[in-house]
Amino acid sequence: FAEIYIDNLSAETKKGKEERARKGLHNGSAPFGYQRQPPNAEGVPQPLIFDDRNIGGYQLAVRLCAEGKRPAIIQARLNALGYRTTGNWGQRPFGIDTVLPMLHSRFYLGEVRLHDQWIPGRHPAAVDEETWQR
């Protein structure tokens, strides 16, 4: 019975995450530079919004990357300015392993992941496509 329960729970969780993505909503903790907002009066989940304390840090990282700066330089600059990571692991200094995925994520273009593809999300884009490509 426990195995059946776990399999069913897994299937229901997968369905719920897929439904959220199809609605343009992010699954998981809010990426650096974004924050959750409470559901509306009817209890409907709302898209992520900019975290005014951190979105400038992301935009700085992208600008430095577009200028050709190495990830180690970007990491050092973010840390020197007092930016810290967000999410499941709490606030920690940036490392290469946190800077690179952030710079490669299409989430910051206003997209959400659905299986192996990216689709339009309902959250605001933090960077335009041209800058992100550079």
C-alpha positions as CSV (number, residue, x, y, z in Angstrom):
1,F,0.0,0.0,0.0
2,A,2.8,2.4,0.8
3,E,4.3,1.9,-2.7
4,I,0.9,2.6,-4.3
5,Y,0.5,5.7,-2.2
6,I,4.0,7.0,-3.1
7,D,3.4,6.3,-6.8
8,N,0.1,8.1,-6.7
9,L,1.5,11.1,-4.8
10,S,4.3,11.3,-7.4
11,A,1.8,11.3,-10.3
12,E,-0.4,13.9,-8.7
13,T,2.6,16.2,-7.9
14,K,3.8,15.9,-11.5
15,K,0.3,16.8,-12.8
16,G,0.1,19.8,-10.4
17,K,3.6,21.1,-11.5
18,E,2.7,20.7,-15.2
19,E,-0.6,22.5,-14.7
20,R,1.2,25.4,-13.0
21,A,3.7,25.6,-15.9
22,R,1.0,25.6,-18.5
23,K,-0.6,28.6,-16.7
24,G,2.8,30.4,-17.0
25,L,3.6,30.0,-13.3
26,H,7.0,29.1,-11.9
27,N,7.5,25.9,-9.9
28,G,9.9,25.8,-7.0
29,S,11.5,28.6,-4.9
30,A,11.7,32.1,-6.4
31,P,14.9,32.6,-8.4
32,F,17.3,35.3,-7.4
33,G,15.8,38.7,-8.2
34,Y,12.2,37.6,-7.9
35,Q,9.7,37.0,-5.0
36,R,6.4,35.3,-4.5
37,Q,3.2,37.3,-4.1
38,P,0.2,36.0,-2.2
39,P,-2.8,34.4,-4.1
40,N,-5.5,36.8,-5.1
41,A,-8.8,37.2,-3.2
42,E,-10.2,34.1,-4.9
43,G,-7.1,32.0,-3.9
44,V,-5.6,31.9,-7.4
45,P,-1.8,31.7,-7.4
46,Q,-0.1,34.9,-8.8
47,P,3.1,35.1,-10.9
48,L,6.4,36.0,-9.4
49,I,7.3,39.7,-9.2
50,F,10.7,41.5,-9.0
51,D,12.4,41.6,-5.7
52,D,13.5,45.2,-5.7
53,R,16.4,44.4,-3.3
54,N,18.0,41.8,-5.7
55,I,16.8,42.3,-9.3
56,G,19.6,44.9,-9.8
57,G,22.1,42.3,-8.9
58,Y,20.9,40.0,-11.6
59,Q,20.9,42.8,-14.2
60,L,24.4,43.8,-13.1
61,A,25.5,40.1,-13.6
62,V,24.0,40.0,-17.1
63,R,25.6,43.3,-18.0
64,L,29.0,42.2,-16.8
65,C,28.6,38.9,-18.7
66,A,27.6,40.8,-21.9
67,E,30.8,42.9,-21.5
68,G,32.8,39.7,-21.5
69,K,33.6,39.5,-17.8
70,R,34.5,36.0,-16.5
71,P,32.1,34.3,-14.0
72,A,34.7,34.7,-11.2
73,I,34.7,38.5,-11.7
74,I,30.8,38.6,-11.7
75,Q,30.7,36.4,-8.6
76,A,33.2,38.7,-6.8
77,R,31.3,41.8,-7.8
78,L,28.0,40.5,-6.6
79,N,29.5,39.4,-3.3
80,A,31.3,42.7,-2.8
81,L,28.1,44.6,-3.3
82,G,26.4,42.5,-0.6
83,Y,24.2,40.4,-2.8
84,R,23.5,36.9,-1.5
85,T,21.8,33.9,-3.1
86,T,18.1,33.1,-2.3
87,G,16.1,30.0,-2.3
88,N,16.2,26.7,-0.5
89,W,19.8,27.0,0.8
90,G,19.3,30.4,2.4
91,Q,21.4,33.5,1.8
92,R,24.9,32.6,1.0
93,P,27.7,34.3,-1.0
94,F,27.6,33.7,-4.7
95,G,29.9,31.0,-6.2
96,I,30.5,29.9,-9.8
97,D,28.0,27.2,-9.3
98,T,25.3,29.8,-8.6
99,V,26.3,32.4,-11.1
100,L,26.5,30.2,-14.2
101,P,23.0,28.6,-13.9
102,M,21.5,32.0,-13.3
103,L,23.1,33.5,-16.4
104,H,22.0,30.5,-18.5
105,S,18.4,30.4,-17.3
106,R,15.7,31.4,-19.8
107,F,13.5,32.1,-16.8
108,Y,14.9,35.6,-16.7
109,L,13.5,36.1,-20.3
110,G,10.0,35.7,-18.9
111,E,9.8,31.9,-19.6
112,V,9.0,28.9,-17.5
113,R,10.1,25.3,-18.0
114,L,7.6,22.7,-19.1
115,H,9.3,19.3,-19.3
116,D,12.3,19.8,-21.7
117,Q,11.1,23.1,-23.2
118,W,10.7,26.7,-22.2
119,I,7.3,28.4,-22.7
120,P,6.0,32.0,-22.0
121,G,5.6,32.7,-18.3
122,R,3.4,35.3,-16.6
123,H,6.3,36.9,-14.6
124,P,8.1,40.0,-15.9
125,A,11.3,39.5,-17.9
126,A,14.4,40.8,-16.3
127,V,16.4,41.0,-19.5
128,D,15.7,41.3,-23.2
129,E,16.6,38.5,-25.7
130,E,19.4,40.4,-27.4
131,T,21.2,41.1,-24.2
132,W,20.7,37.6,-22.8
133,Q,22.1,36.1,-26.0
134,R,25.3,38.2,-25.7
